[in-house]
Amino acid sequence: MSIWRQHTTPDEIHARAEGTINGLLGVRITEIGTDFVRGEMPVDERHVQPFGIIHGGVSVVLAETLGSLASMMACEPGFMAVGLEINANHLRPLAKGGRAFGLCRPVRIGRSVHVWNIELRREDGELFCVSRLTTAIIERKTPA
């Protein structure tokens, strides 16, 4: 049974990403399952720090993108998710020329708070970053 209360598709997400950090960094949503979201991102000159490995902040962008999307889709209609806290543990390097693959799953989906676990892996399957995102669920205000 699906945990999603609001539905979207990767194509709709990518269309909205034009001109945003996700579009600029090449973040792509690859799969929306019944209780998970997968995405990926290339690692090129836009993503690395001076030593040629992925910048930790870029890893957090991918993690927060997956978690925020999941949290928004898990909200009841009329509500939205806003970020409260994100943390990340950088476990291994990911070199320029590779790809980052993310998997987001819920830890807890409550009425007012969601907690998401995001694992980021390299092409060889090695875990390079783990992240946890907490979002507050608030009523969506209709624009005046």
Number of C-alpha atoms within 10 A of each C-alpha: 5 9 15 19 12 15 9 11 11 14 12 9 14 15 10 12 16 12 9 10 14 18 14 11 17 20 21 22 22 15 14 19 12 10 14 19 20 21 21 22 20 18 22 17 13 14 21 19 15 8 9 16 19 27 19 16 13 18 24 23 15 28 30 24 21 27 33 22 17 25 29 21 19 24 23 14 12 11 16 19 24 15 16 13 12 17 13 18 14 18 12 14 16 24 19 18 14 16 19 23 24 26 21 27 20 20 14 12 17 12 11 13 17 26 20 24 19 26 19 26 20 19 11 8 10 13 19 18 23 20 21 22 26 24 22 17 23 15 13 11 9 6 4 3
